[in-house]
Structures are given as structure tokens and as C-alpha cells.
Amino acid sequence: MELLYKSINTKDKTAEELIAADFKESMIDGKKLGVSQMMVLDHNEVDNRKEAILSELEKLRIINNYDLIAILVTNPISSSHEYVFLNGETWIVEKAFDVKVKDGTCILPCVMSRKPDRVLSYRAGKGK
């Protein structure tokens, strides 16, 4: 447990570093997606930095011309869901997971992966 706590250090990192640490880009149904993932043991660590993370996501979305950009926040010990910050065409996530995005965030139940076939597999405008 102590090793896990030491390996998951978000406090000394900028929003840019948190997003860039584990970032993947993909194309699905003609949509350019940027998806990052980070692990935390306490969601308050990122809640307090929400505005900085959303601002950085928007900056990266514009610079790289992403249709959707997101960072999935995972608690590897107790989470049965992903807490997500996202910008862009958020309807994609709303439609794929039947959730509502509010203020650039949502919760995806039972999702622990960001592989395109597991997380963002959807048919744009054609349902789940």
C-alpha cells in the first residue's frame, strides 16, 4: 500500500504533466480523440484542480484539433467507475455511456480502461 501511495503522486505535477503522463490519441468514426488517464487515491486531489485541468484540456484540444479530449481519473483501490474531465464534443461520451456531462465532468460507471473498443466505442450519431 505504501508503494502505491508513493507511485501515485499528483501534488507536485502541473495539469499539463498530469494529462501528458499517460496520453493516447486515436481516431474513431472520423473523430479525433485525445484520452489520458491518471490514478489517484483521493479524488479531492484533482477536484481542487478542476479548472486548471479543464483549461489545459481545452488548450490541447484546440492546438491538436481534437474533436474530444478527456482525462479519466481512476482510483485503483476502491473505484468501480471513472471520474472524467472532458472538453469538445461531449455528446459522444453522453451517447456512448448514457450519462450527462455537467461543467466538463461526468462519471462513467464500470469503466477501468480507455481502450477504444472498451471506452469510446460508439457510432457517431448512430447510437451506442
SULHU-V922537 format. One record per pair of residues at least 4 apart in sequence whose C-alpha atoms are under 6 Angstrom apart, sorted by the first residue. I is the first residue (numbers start at 0). GAP is how many residues later the second one is. Records with the same first field share a line. If there is no record, write none. Layout:
# SULHU-V922537
I->GAP + GAP
This chain:
# SULHU-V922537
12->4
14->38
16->4
18->17
21->14 + 15
22->12 + 13
23->10 + 11
24->8 + 9
25->7
26->4 + 5 + 6
30->36
31->34 + 35
32->33 + 34 + 35 + 36
33->35
34->34 + 35 + 36
35->35
36->34 + 35 + 36
37->35
38->34 + 35 + 36
39->35
40->34
50->4
59->4
60->4 + 5
66->21 + 22
67->19 + 20 + 21
68->17 + 18
69->15 + 16
70->13 + 14
71->10 + 11 + 12
72->9 + 10 + 11
73->8
74->4
79->30
80->27 + 28 + 29 + 30
81->25 + 26 + 29
82->24
83->21 + 22 + 23
84->19 + 20
85->18
90->4
92->4
93->4 + 5 + 6
95->26 + 32
100->4 + 5
113->5
114->4
115->4 + 5
116->4
121->6
122->4
